[in-house]
Amino acid sequence: MSVILRVGAGLAALIIGYYVLGFIADHWAWFASVAILLGGTALAGWFLFRSRGHEHRDRALTAERHELMRGVDRMNMPDFDVMVGQLLVGLDAKRVKKFGHRKNDLGCNFVVTFTNGKRIIVRAKKDDKQLRRRNGNRHVQILGGEIKARWDCDAGVIITNANLHWMHHAARNEAVARQLGVLIVDRDRLAEWIDTGQPPAELRPVRAAIQAGTAAPQ
C-alpha cells in the first residue's frame, strides 16, 4: 500500500509540475515582469538604505569640519601663519622657509623646496572679510605674477580660511588660478587637510610638486 501511495504521489507531483510549467510558459511575460519589479524594488531599497547611511555620515563630517573651521576663524594672524607652517612641514619636503609678511595685506609667504628641486611659493592669507568679498581674484593674480619674478618658483599655492568657491565665482577663480599656475586651498580643502592630516593630492610627496607647476607659464 505504501508503495502505491508513493508512486501515486510521484505521479501527482509530475502532473502538477507539468501544469505549473505549462502555466508559466503561457504567462512567462507576466512572471518576468513580476520578477523584474521585485528585484528592482529590492535593489532600490538597498541603495536607499546605503545612501541614507552615507548622508548621515556626510552630515556628521560636515558639522565636525564646520566646527573645526570656526576655531580657525577665531585664530589671530600669527597663529594662523604658524598653523599653515606646520601643515607645510608635514609635506615631508626638503626645506620650508618662512619669509613672513610683506608690508601689505597679502599674507605670509613660505617657500617649499621638494626633494626633486621643485619649489613652490605658498601664501597663507587669513580671511580679513575683504578676501571673500572680493572673491580672492586679486590675491590669485598677484601671487601668480610673483611665482617666477619674485620667488623663482615653479608654482604657487594660496591657503586661506575664506571660501573662494562660493556661487558663480568658483569657475572664474579656478580658471585664473590654472592659467597662472596657482593652487587654491580654501576653506573646504583646508578643513579636510587639517581634519585628515592629508594634504591635497597636488601637494603630496608622491607628486613632489603640484601639477600646476608643470603647466605654469615660464
Beta strands, then each sheet from edge to edge (+ up, - down):
strand 1: 95-101
strand 2: 108-113
strand 3: 119-125
strand 4: 155-160
strand 5: 182-185
sheet 1: 1+ 2- 3+ 4+ 5+
end
